[in-house]
Amino acid sequence: MESHLFATFLVAITLLTLTPGVDTLVTIRNSARGGWQDGFATSTGICCGLFLHATVSALGISVILLQSANAFQFLKLIGAGYLIWLGFTSLRGIVQGHSVFRLPDTGSRPFVIWRSLREGFLSNALNPKTALFYMAFLPQFIDPQGSALTQSLWLAAIHFVIAMLWQCSLALAVNSARHWLQSQSVSIGFNALSGSVLIYLGARLALTEN
């Protein structure tokens, strides 16, 4: 993968990791339930699910590559459009005044590692949005001349590291930063930054031929 394309992947996957979704909410909820250990185990389960999505995505990409180059290019355009849509969704949150982080009100419960791992893995593996994201996003960075599976798993491994760092940081900060995370100014700033960059990256990928 060329250096500029790899840099684009790092920026995009980092922003998408930071954008709150089901994984973020599950990590925060379990951290509030059983402490940072619960959050760490939940994050591990979530991130292991990424390799499942990467494998399924690679199999789909391989089939498409066997059909035609035009089909592969069409899939790349779908991925670019998906990034742009996510960007507009973030910007729309500013107008609607939605808080980026919504911390659940949950009581403290004992930490059970297998429960946390299971909840994290299933929340990711059974999330259709994650499956759609990997199927639409990874082809942007796959070299058609190489192994789609090997490249997809490598990209998933990078995502694994970034997601673990972010989610484990959330687990540690969930109590001390509870009020700050829910502030309106933080929500507006995060939505504006992530939305603008995602739209830029989507447009750039759509205009890149290779």
C-alpha positions as CSV (number, residue, x, y, z in Angstrom):
1,M,0.0,0.0,0.0
2,E,1.3,3.4,-0.9
3,S,2.2,5.8,1.9
4,H,-0.4,8.4,1.2
5,L,-3.1,5.7,1.0
6,F,-2.0,4.2,4.2
7,A,-2.0,7.6,5.9
8,T,-5.6,8.1,4.6
9,F,-6.6,4.8,6.1
10,L,-5.1,5.6,9.5
11,V,-6.9,9.0,9.6
12,A,-10.2,7.5,8.5
13,I,-10.1,4.5,10.7
14,T,-9.1,6.6,13.7
15,L,-11.9,9.1,13.2
16,L,-14.4,6.3,12.7
17,T,-13.2,4.5,15.8
18,L,-13.6,7.8,17.8
19,T,-17.1,8.3,16.4
20,P,-19.5,6.9,19.1
21,G,-21.6,3.9,18.1
22,V,-22.7,0.6,19.5
23,D,-19.1,-0.4,20.5
24,T,-18.5,2.8,22.3
25,L,-21.8,2.6,24.2
26,V,-21.2,-1.1,25.2
27,T,-17.7,-0.2,26.5
28,I,-19.0,2.7,28.5
29,R,-21.9,0.8,29.9
30,N,-19.8,-2.1,31.0
31,S,-17.1,0.1,32.4
32,A,-19.8,1.8,34.5
33,R,-21.1,-1.6,35.5
34,G,-17.9,-3.4,36.6
35,G,-15.0,-0.9,36.5
36,W,-12.1,-0.6,34.1
37,Q,-11.5,-4.4,34.0
38,D,-15.0,-4.8,32.6
39,G,-14.3,-2.2,30.0
40,F,-11.0,-3.7,29.0
41,A,-12.5,-7.2,28.6
42,T,-15.4,-5.8,26.7
43,S,-13.1,-3.9,24.3
44,T,-11.1,-7.0,23.7
45,G,-14.2,-8.9,22.7
46,I,-15.3,-6.1,20.5
47,C,-12.0,-5.8,18.7
48,C,-11.8,-9.6,18.1
49,G,-15.0,-9.3,16.2
50,L,-13.2,-7.0,13.7
51,F,-11.3,-10.0,12.3
52,L,-14.5,-11.8,11.6
53,H,-15.8,-8.9,9.6
54,A,-12.4,-8.6,7.8
55,T,-12.6,-12.2,6.8
56,V,-16.1,-12.0,5.5
57,S,-15.3,-8.8,3.7
58,A,-12.2,-10.3,2.0
59,L,-14.2,-13.3,0.7
60,G,-16.7,-10.8,-0.8
61,I,-14.0,-8.7,-2.3
62,S,-12.3,-11.7,-3.9
63,V,-15.6,-12.8,-5.6
64,I,-16.1,-9.2,-6.9
65,L,-12.5,-9.1,-8.2
66,L,-13.1,-12.4,-10.1
67,Q,-16.1,-10.8,-11.8
68,S,-14.8,-7.5,-13.2
69,A,-12.6,-4.5,-12.5
70,N,-15.7,-2.2,-12.9
71,A,-17.5,-4.0,-10.1
72,F,-14.5,-3.4,-7.8
73,Q,-14.4,0.2,-8.7
74,F,-18.2,0.5,-8.1
75,L,-17.7,-1.0,-4.6
76,K,-15.0,1.6,-3.9
77,L,-17.4,4.4,-4.9
78,I,-20.0,2.9,-2.5
79,G,-17.4,3.1,0.3
80,A,-16.6,6.7,-0.5
81,G,-20.2,7.6,-0.4
82,Y,-20.6,5.8,2.9
83,L,-17.8,8.0,4.4
84,I,-19.5,11.1,3.1
85,W,-22.8,10.0,4.5
86,L,-21.2,9.5,7.9
87,G,-19.7,12.9,7.7
88,F,-23.0,14.6,7.0
89,T,-24.5,12.5,9.9
90,S,-22.0,14.0,12.3
91,L,-22.6,17.5,11.0
92,R,-26.4,17.0,11.4
93,G,-25.9,16.2,15.0
94,I,-24.7,19.8,15.6
95,V,-28.0,21.1,14.2
96,Q,-30.1,18.6,16.2
97,G,-28.1,19.3,19.4
98,H,-27.4,15.7,20.1
99,S,-24.8,14.9,22.8
100,V,-22.0,12.8,21.4
101,F,-21.5,10.6,24.5
102,R,-24.6,9.4,26.4
103,L,-23.5,7.6,29.6
104,P,-25.9,5.1,30.9
105,D,-27.3,5.1,34.3
106,T,-26.4,1.7,35.5
107,G,-25.7,0.1,38.9
108,S,-22.4,-1.5,39.8
109,R,-22.1,-5.3,39.3
110,P,-19.3,-7.8,39.9
111,F,-16.8,-8.2,37.0
112,V,-17.1,-11.5,35.1
113,I,-14.5,-11.7,32.3
114,W,-16.2,-14.2,30.1
115,R,-19.5,-12.3,30.3
116,S,-17.7,-9.1,29.2
117,L,-15.8,-10.8,26.4
118,R,-19.0,-12.4,25.1
119,E,-21.0,-9.2,25.2
120,G,-18.3,-7.3,23.4
121,F,-17.7,-9.9,20.7
122,L,-21.4,-10.4,20.0
123,S,-22.2,-6.7,20.0
124,N,-19.6,-6.2,17.2
125,A,-20.0,-9.5,15.3
126,L,-23.8,-9.2,15.1
127,N,-23.8,-5.5,14.2
128,P,-24.9,-5.1,10.6
129,K,-23.5,-1.6,10.4
130,T,-20.0,-2.9,11.2
131,A,-20.3,-5.6,8.5
132,L,-21.5,-3.0,6.0
133,F,-18.7,-0.7,6.9
134,Y,-16.0,-3.3,6.4
135,M,-17.5,-4.5,3.2
136,A,-17.7,-0.9,1.8
137,F,-14.6,0.6,3.4
138,L,-11.7,-2.0,3.1
139,P,-11.8,-2.2,-0.7
140,Q,-10.5,1.4,-0.8
141,F,-7.2,0.1,0.5
142,I,-6.9,-3.4,-1.0
143,D,-4.4,-4.0,-3.8
144,P,-6.3,-6.1,-6.4
145,Q,-3.0,-7.8,-7.3
146,G,-2.4,-9.2,-3.8
147,S,-4.3,-11.5,-1.4
148,A,-7.5,-9.8,-0.3
149,L,-7.7,-11.9,2.9
150,T,-4.1,-11.2,4.0
151,Q,-4.5,-7.4,3.4
152,S,-7.9,-7.3,5.1
153,L,-6.6,-9.1,8.2
154,W,-3.6,-6.7,8.3
155,L,-5.9,-3.7,8.2
156,A,-8.2,-5.2,10.8
157,A,-5.1,-5.7,13.1
158,I,-4.3,-2.0,12.8
159,H,-7.9,-1.2,13.6
160,F,-7.7,-3.6,16.5
161,V,-4.8,-1.6,18.1
162,I,-6.5,1.8,17.5
163,A,-9.8,0.6,18.9
164,M,-8.3,-1.0,21.9
165,L,-6.4,2.1,22.8
166,W,-9.5,4.3,22.4
167,Q,-11.9,2.0,24.2
168,C,-9.6,1.2,27.1
169,S,-9.0,4.9,27.5
170,L,-12.8,5.4,27.7
171,A,-13.0,2.7,30.4
172,L,-10.4,4.5,32.5
173,A,-12.0,7.9,32.0
174,V,-15.7,7.0,32.3
175,N,-16.0,8.0,35.9
176,S,-13.7,11.0,36.2
177,A,-14.8,12.6,32.9
178,R,-18.5,11.8,33.1
179,H,-19.7,15.4,33.1
180,W,-17.1,16.7,30.6
181,L,-17.9,14.0,28.0
182,Q,-21.6,15.0,28.0
183,S,-21.0,18.7,27.7
184,Q,-22.6,20.4,24.6
185,S,-19.3,22.2,23.6
186,V,-17.4,18.9,23.4
187,S,-20.3,17.4,21.4
188,I,-20.4,20.2,18.9
189,G,-16.6,20.3,18.5
190,F,-16.3,16.6,17.9
191,N,-19.1,16.4,15.4
192,A,-17.8,19.4,13.4
193,L,-14.2,18.0,13.2
194,S,-15.1,14.4,12.5
195,G,-17.9,15.3,10.0
196,S,-15.7,17.6,8.0
197,V,-12.8,15.3,7.7
198,L,-15.0,12.3,6.8
199,I,-16.6,14.2,4.0
200,Y,-13.1,15.3,2.7
201,L,-11.8,11.7,2.8
202,G,-14.9,10.3,1.1
203,A,-14.6,12.9,-1.7
204,R,-10.9,12.3,-2.1
205,L,-11.4,8.5,-2.3
206,A,-14.2,8.9,-4.8
207,L,-12.0,11.0,-7.1
208,T,-9.0,8.6,-6.9
209,E,-9.0,6.1,-9.8
210,N,-6.6,3.5,-8.2
